[in-house]
Amino acid sequence: MSEESKTRAMSGLALRWATGVVLAGAVLALALWPPPQVLVAVFALVAGVGAWEYDRLVLPHDGGARRWLLALFAADVVLAALLGPGAVTAALGIGLLLLLASELSGPGQPAELWQRLALRGFGLLYLGGLFTCLMLVHLRGGALYFLMVVACVVASDAGGYYAGHLWGKHRMAPRISPRKSLEGLAGGLALALLVGAVFGSFLLDSEATWSGIVRGALLGLALGGAGVLGDLLESLIKRAAGAKDSGNLLPGHGGMLDRVDGLMLAGAVMLLFLESPWLR
C-alpha cells in the first residue's frame, strides 16, 4: 500500500471514529434524557430519513410518492407510541392501505404500479415495523433495555470487524457482504454474549445471581445475531440496488439506514422478550 493510500485510509478511519463518538453521545442522550414526546419525535425523524434512503435505493427514478411514504412512517411511529405494541399491526395495516391507494392512483402501467407497491410495502414493513419495535423497547422497557440493545449490536459489529480483520479466512456470505467472515461472526457473537452477561447481572436480576448473568448472555447472543442478520438484510437491498451505502448523511459511516439496520431487528427481538412473560 502506498503512502498516499495509507494516509487516505487513516483519514477515513479517523473520520469514522469521530462520527462514531458523536453518534454514541447522541444515543446516550436519547436513552437517558428526553421526555417521551421528544423521544417519539426523534424516532419518527430517523425513521423518515431511513425511509427516504430506502426508497431512493429501490426506486431511484420515482420520487413522486416519497412525501407520502415519509408521512406514513411518521404516522406509524407516533400511532404505535400512543397505543402500544398492539397498535403496530394496525398502524402498518392502515399504512399499507394508504400506500395502495396512493400507488394505484398514480401514473404508469399496472405492472409498474404493483412493482412500486411491492417495494414500498416491503419498506413500510421493514422500516415502519422494525423501527417502531426499537422505539417501543425504550418506551415499554426503559432506557437500560434500550442501551442493552445498542451495546450488544455495537459489540457484535465491533467484535466481528476486528476478529474478521485478524483471523478471518472463511467468507460468511460472499455474494451479499464479501468482507464478513465466519471468524468475524464468532468473535462478534462472543463479545455480544459478554456484554449481554454484564447487563444481565443487574438488569435481569433474580434470586440467583448466575441466573441473571446466564439469561443476559443468551439474550446478548440473540441480540448480536439479530444485528448481524439486520446488517445482511440491508446489504442485500444495497447489492440489489448496486449501491455501496444507503446515503452519505453520516461522514465515514454512510447513510442513516447503514447505522440502524442491525438495531431495528435486534429491537424486535428485545420487544419480544419484554412482551413475553414466559421468556422473562
C-alpha positions in Angstrom: 0.0 0.0 0.0 1.4 3.4 -1.0 1.9 6.2 1.5 -0.9 8.1 -0.1 -3.3 5.1 0.3 -2.2 4.7 3.9 -2.8 8.4 4.6 -6.3 8.2 3.0 -7.2 5.1 5.0 -6.1 6.7 8.3 -8.0 9.8 7.5 -11.1 7.8 6.7 -10.7 5.8 10.0 -10.3 9.0 12.0 -13.4 10.4 10.4 -15.3 7.2 11.1 -14.3 7.3 14.8 -15.1 11.0 15.2 -18.6 10.4 13.8 -18.9 7.3 15.9 -18.2 9.3 19.1 -20.8 11.9 18.2 -23.3 9.1 17.4 -22.6 7.4 20.8 -23.2 10.7 22.6 -26.5 11.2 20.7 -27.6 7.6 21.6 -26.8 8.2 25.3 -28.7 11.4 25.3 -31.6 9.8 23.5 -31.6 6.9 26.0 -31.3 8.9 29.2 -32.6 12.4 28.8 -35.6 13.2 26.6 -39.3 13.0 27.7 -41.4 10.6 25.7 -42.7 13.2 23.3 -39.2 14.2 22.3 -38.2 10.5 22.0 -41.1 9.8 19.7 -40.3 12.8 17.5 -36.7 11.8 17.2 -37.6 8.2 16.3 -40.1 9.4 13.7 -37.5 11.7 12.2 -34.8 9.0 12.0 -37.4 6.5 10.6 -38.3 9.1 7.9 -34.7 9.6 6.9 -34.2 5.9 6.7 -37.4 5.6 4.6 -36.2 8.2 2.2 -32.8 6.4 1.8 -34.6 3.1 1.2 -37.0 4.5 -1.3 -34.2 6.2 -3.2 -32.3 2.9 -3.3 -35.1 0.7 -4.6 -36.9 3.3 -6.8 -34.2 5.9 -7.7 -36.2 7.5 -10.6 -39.6 7.7 -8.9 -39.7 10.3 -6.2 -43.3 11.2 -6.6 -44.7 9.2 -3.7 -41.8 9.8 -1.3 -43.5 12.6 0.6 -46.4 10.2 1.3 -44.1 7.5 2.4 -42.4 9.8 4.9 -45.7 10.8 6.3 -46.7 7.1 6.6 -43.6 6.3 8.6 -44.0 9.2 10.9 -47.7 8.3 11.5 -46.9 4.6 12.2 -44.2 5.5 14.7 -46.4 8.1 16.5 -49.5 5.9 16.5 -47.7 2.9 17.9 -46.1 5.0 20.6 -49.5 6.3 21.7 -51.3 3.0 21.6 -48.6 0.5 22.5 -47.2 -2.7 20.8 -50.7 -4.0 19.8 -51.1 -0.9 17.6 -48.0 -1.7 15.4 -50.0 -4.2 13.3 -53.0 -1.8 13.0 -50.7 1.1 12.1 -48.9 -0.9 9.4 -52.2 -2.2 8.0 -53.5 1.4 7.7 -50.2 2.4 6.1 -50.4 -0.3 3.5 -53.9 0.6 2.6 -53.0 4.3 2.2 -49.9 3.2 0.2 -52.1 1.0 -2.0 -54.4 3.9 -2.7 -51.5 6.3 -3.4 -49.8 3.9 -5.9 -52.8 2.7 -7.7 -54.0 6.3 -8.3 -50.6 7.3 -9.9 -49.5 7.1 -13.5 -48.0 4.1 -15.2 -48.8 0.6 -16.3 -50.4 -1.9 -13.9 -47.2 -4.0 -13.7 -45.2 -0.9 -12.8 -47.7 0.1 -10.1 -47.7 -3.2 -8.5 -43.9 -3.4 -8.5 -43.7 0.0 -6.8 -46.3 -1.1 -4.3 -44.4 -4.3 -3.5 -41.1 -2.4 -3.0 -42.7 0.3 -0.9 -44.9 -2.1 1.0 -41.8 -4.1 2.0 -40.1 -0.9 3.0 -43.1 0.1 5.2 -43.0 -3.3 7.0 -39.2 -3.4 7.2 -38.6 0.1 8.4 -42.0 1.0 9.9 -42.4 -2.3 11.8 -38.9 -2.9 13.0 -38.1 0.7 13.8 -41.2 1.0 15.8 -40.3 -2.1 17.8 -36.9 -0.4 18.7 -38.7 2.7 19.9 -41.2 0.6 22.0 -38.3 -1.1 23.7 -37.4 2.3 25.2 -41.0 3.3 26.0 -42.1 0.0 27.5 -38.8 -1.4 28.9 -36.9 1.7 29.8 -33.5 3.3 29.0 -31.4 0.3 30.2 -33.1 -2.2 27.9 -32.7 0.2 25.0 -29.0 0.6 25.9 -28.6 -3.1 26.1 -29.8 -3.5 22.5 -27.4 -0.8 21.3 -24.5 -2.2 23.3 -24.9 -5.8 22.1 -25.3 -4.8 18.5 -22.3 -2.5 18.6 -20.3 -5.2 20.4 -21.3 -7.7 17.7 -20.4 -5.2 14.9 -17.0 -4.2 16.5 -16.1 -7.7 17.6 -16.9 -9.0 14.1 -14.8 -6.3 12.4 -11.7 -6.8 14.5 -11.9 -10.6 14.7 -12.5 -10.8 11.0 -9.6 -8.4 10.3 -7.2 -10.5 12.5 -8.3 -14.1 11.8 -11.0 -14.0 9.0 -10.4 -16.7 6.3 -13.8 -18.2 5.6 -16.4 -15.9 3.9 -19.8 -15.9 5.5 -22.0 -14.5 2.8 -19.6 -13.6 -0.1 -22.4 -12.6 -2.5 -24.1 -10.3 -0.1 -21.3 -8.9 2.1 -17.9 -10.1 0.9 -15.9 -8.7 3.9 -17.8 -10.7 6.5 -16.2 -13.9 7.7 -17.3 -16.8 9.9 -14.4 -16.0 12.2 -15.6 -12.4 12.5 -19.1 -13.7 13.2 -17.8 -15.9 16.0 -15.8 -13.0 17.5 -18.8 -10.6 17.3 -21.2 -13.0 18.9 -18.8 -13.8 21.7 -18.4 -10.1 22.5 -22.2 -9.6 22.3 -22.6 -12.6 24.7 -20.2 -11.0 27.2 -21.9 -7.6 27.0 -25.3 -9.3 27.5 -24.0 -11.1 30.6 -22.9 -7.8 32.1 -26.3 -6.2 31.5 -28.0 -9.4 32.8 -26.1 -9.3 36.0 -28.0 -6.2 37.1 -30.9 -5.8 34.6 -32.2 -9.3 34.8 -31.7 -9.7 38.5 -33.1 -12.7 40.3 -32.7 -14.5 43.5 -29.9 -16.5 41.8 -27.2 -14.1 40.5 -25.9 -16.5 38.0 -29.4 -16.9 36.5 -29.4 -13.2 35.5 -25.9 -13.5 34.0 -26.8 -16.6 32.0 -30.1 -15.2 30.8 -28.4 -11.9 29.9 -25.7 -13.8 28.0 -28.3 -15.7 26.0 -30.2 -12.5 25.3 -27.0 -10.7 24.3 -26.2 -13.6 21.9 -29.7 -13.3 20.3 -29.4 -9.5 20.0 -25.9 -9.8 18.4 -27.2 -12.4 16.0 -30.2 -10.2 15.1 -27.8 -7.3 14.5 -25.8 -9.4 12.0 -29.0 -10.5 10.2 -30.2 -7.0 10.0 -27.0 -5.8 8.5 -27.1 -8.6 6.0 -30.6 -7.7 5.0 -29.7 -4.1 4.4 -26.6 -5.3 2.4 -28.8 -7.4 0.3 -31.0 -4.4 -0.5 -27.9 -2.3 -1.4 -26.5 -5.1 -3.6 -29.7 -5.3 -5.5 -29.6 -1.5 -6.0 -25.9 -1.5 -6.9 -25.1 0.9 -4.1 -22.2 0.8 -1.5 -24.0 2.9 1.1 -27.6 3.9 1.7 -26.6 7.5 1.7 -23.9 10.0 2.8 -25.5 11.7 5.7 -23.0 10.4 8.3 -19.3 11.0 7.4 -17.4 7.8 7.4 -20.5 5.7 8.1 -22.7 6.1 5.1 -26.4 6.8 5.5 -28.8 6.6 8.4 -30.0 3.2 7.3 -26.4 1.9 7.4 -26.3 2.7 11.1 -29.7 1.5 12.3 -30.1 -1.7 10.2 -28.9 -4.1 12.9 -30.6 -2.2 15.7 -34.0 -2.5 14.1 -34.1 -6.3 14.0 -32.4 -6.5 17.5 -35.1 -4.1 18.8 -37.8 -6.6 17.6 -36.0 -9.4 19.5 -35.9 -7.3 22.7 -39.5 -6.3 22.4 -40.5 -9.9 22.0 -38.5 -10.6 25.2 -40.2 -7.8 27.1 -43.7 -8.6 26.0 -43.5 -12.4 26.6 -43.8 -13.3 30.3 -42.7 -16.9 29.6 -39.3 -15.5 28.3 -38.8 -13.3 31.4 
